[in-house]
Amino acid sequence: MSTINIQLPNSLHIKMQEVARQNGVSLDQFIATAIAEKLAALMTVNYLRERTERSSQEDFERALSEIPDVAPEEFDKL
């Protein structure tokens, strides 16, 4: 494990403590989870951006052409 020191506004620190306590986790666990969630979100955006750069409109249209043109199931309708 690594140890880091960060400076936070008091209001943020207090709110994090409240939310961690409400969720039954330590402040360390709460912060680690929050950072992991943010990293996952950013990595997903980067992954999708990279995939977009490697594809083309032709690839997209080819994939769409493989989807059958049928009415959706009742449970899948909006």
C-alpha positions as CSV (number, residue, x, y, z in Angstrom):
1,M,0.0,0.0,0.0
2,S,1.1,3.6,-0.6
3,T,0.5,6.6,1.6
4,I,-0.2,10.0,0.2
5,N,-0.9,13.3,1.8
6,I,-3.4,15.6,0.1
7,Q,-5.0,18.9,1.0
8,L,-8.8,19.2,0.8
9,P,-11.3,21.9,1.7
10,N,-12.7,21.2,5.1
11,S,-16.2,21.0,3.8
12,L,-15.2,18.2,1.4
13,H,-13.4,16.3,4.2
14,I,-16.4,16.6,6.4
15,K,-18.8,15.4,3.7
16,M,-16.6,12.4,2.8
17,Q,-16.5,11.4,6.5
18,E,-20.3,11.6,6.6
19,V,-20.8,9.5,3.5
20,A,-18.2,7.0,4.5
21,R,-19.9,6.5,7.9
22,Q,-23.3,6.2,6.3
23,N,-22.0,3.5,4.0
24,G,-20.2,1.7,6.8
25,V,-16.7,2.0,5.4
26,S,-13.6,3.7,6.6
27,L,-12.6,7.1,5.1
28,D,-9.6,5.3,3.5
29,Q,-11.9,2.8,1.8
30,F,-14.2,5.5,0.7
31,I,-11.4,7.5,-0.9
32,A,-9.8,4.5,-2.5
33,T,-13.2,3.4,-4.0
34,A,-13.9,7.0,-5.3
35,I,-10.5,7.2,-7.0
36,A,-10.9,3.7,-8.5
37,E,-14.4,4.7,-9.9
38,K,-13.0,7.9,-11.4
39,L,-10.1,6.0,-13.0
40,A,-12.4,3.4,-14.4
41,A,-14.7,6.1,-15.9
42,L,-11.7,8.0,-17.5
43,M,-10.2,4.8,-18.8
44,T,-13.5,3.8,-20.4
45,V,-13.7,7.2,-22.1
46,N,-10.2,6.8,-23.4
47,Y,-10.8,3.3,-24.5
48,L,-13.9,4.3,-26.5
49,R,-12.1,7.3,-28.0
50,E,-9.3,5.0,-29.1
51,R,-11.8,2.5,-30.6
52,T,-13.5,5.3,-32.4
53,E,-10.2,6.4,-34.0
54,R,-9.5,2.9,-35.3
55,S,-12.9,2.5,-36.9
56,S,-14.7,4.0,-39.9
57,Q,-18.2,4.9,-41.0
58,E,-17.9,1.9,-43.3
59,D,-17.2,-0.5,-40.4
60,F,-20.2,1.0,-38.5
61,E,-22.6,0.5,-41.5
62,R,-21.3,-3.0,-42.1
63,A,-22.0,-3.9,-38.4
64,L,-25.5,-2.4,-38.7
65,S,-26.2,-4.3,-41.8
66,E,-25.8,-7.6,-39.9
67,I,-28.6,-6.7,-37.4
68,P,-31.9,-8.2,-38.5
69,D,-34.7,-5.7,-39.4
70,V,-37.4,-7.0,-37.0
71,A,-39.7,-5.4,-34.6
72,P,-38.4,-5.4,-31.0
73,E,-39.8,-7.8,-28.4
74,E,-42.6,-6.3,-26.2
75,F,-40.2,-6.0,-23.2
76,D,-37.7,-4.1,-25.3
77,K,-40.0,-1.4,-26.6
78,L,-39.9,2.2,-25.3
